[in-house]
Amino acid sequence: MTSTPDDPTTPLPGHPRVVDLPTWEAERDTLLVREKAHTHEADAIAAARRRLPMVEIDGTVEVTGTDGPVPFLDLFQGRDELVVYQHMWHDGAPHQGQCEGCTWTAWNLKDAVYLNARGVSFAIVTTGAWDEVAPYVEFMGYAQPWYSVRDLDAPVGGEMGYLSCFLRDGDSVFLTYRTTGRGTEPTNPAFALLDMTPYGRGEAWEVSPAGWPVGRDPGWFWRSDADGVAGWSGSTRPVPQWSRPGATPVESLGRHGHHH
């Protein structure tokens, strides 16, 4: 049982120091100056992003979805703008062996109602063969439109794990933006919320005070076993899968442990 020390300024082990409310408010206001500068810089970067040039691509390239092969142009659903998440795929792996990082992203993009309301369509593409992708999408309960872009060149196919944005002018299609590395993080509200908490993401790369819980590998909590124990053992699967009907403890995951 943790007791409050007699001197309220004495730091609790592994905790922020304790101060009175006015002191906390003053330090909070100091940080707020930096946060506002960060927001303003993000706005400026977004403005620069809107001024990037674009490159025309072939909108007639066929991708495969629930209705069979369709031209990439169909992903716009008649709208002028399109955001695509490019989901990694491990051929032949069972559901629990698919990428936990892409699961983390796709699970947070369950629908596009607000994008649609702004005139923007959304789809997920993957290099997996459609006969493997379709049952996976059904198992996960995803309602987003999914398509196989197997054997197609970038930017429709190619390397997966990123977000891409496209603009349509009639039947002409243009690539306007693509993320790299951690650029997918805005799709995951858990990241931003964890960054607000005292212990953050619990990952070793984070700069934390001495005495804080020791961080682990990036994405360490994205897989767990049936008891909720995180890790990449032979009995784990991406954590959202445990909420799916029919999910059971597993012994063989095929390819696993790859995240971005």
RANORKA-V881222 format. One record per helix or strand of 2 or more residues. SS is the DSSP state (A for helix, B for strand). FROM is the first residue (numbers start at 1). LEN is the number of residues. If there is no record, write none. Layout:
SS:FROM:LEN + SS:FROM:LEN
//
This chain:
A:21:29 + B:55:3 + B:62:4 + B:68:4 + A:72:5 + B:81:7 + A:95:3 + A:100:8 + A:113:5 + B:120:7 + A:130:11 + B:146:3 + B:163:7 + B:172:7 + A:181:7 + A:189:8 + B:223:2 + B:237:2 + A:239:5
//
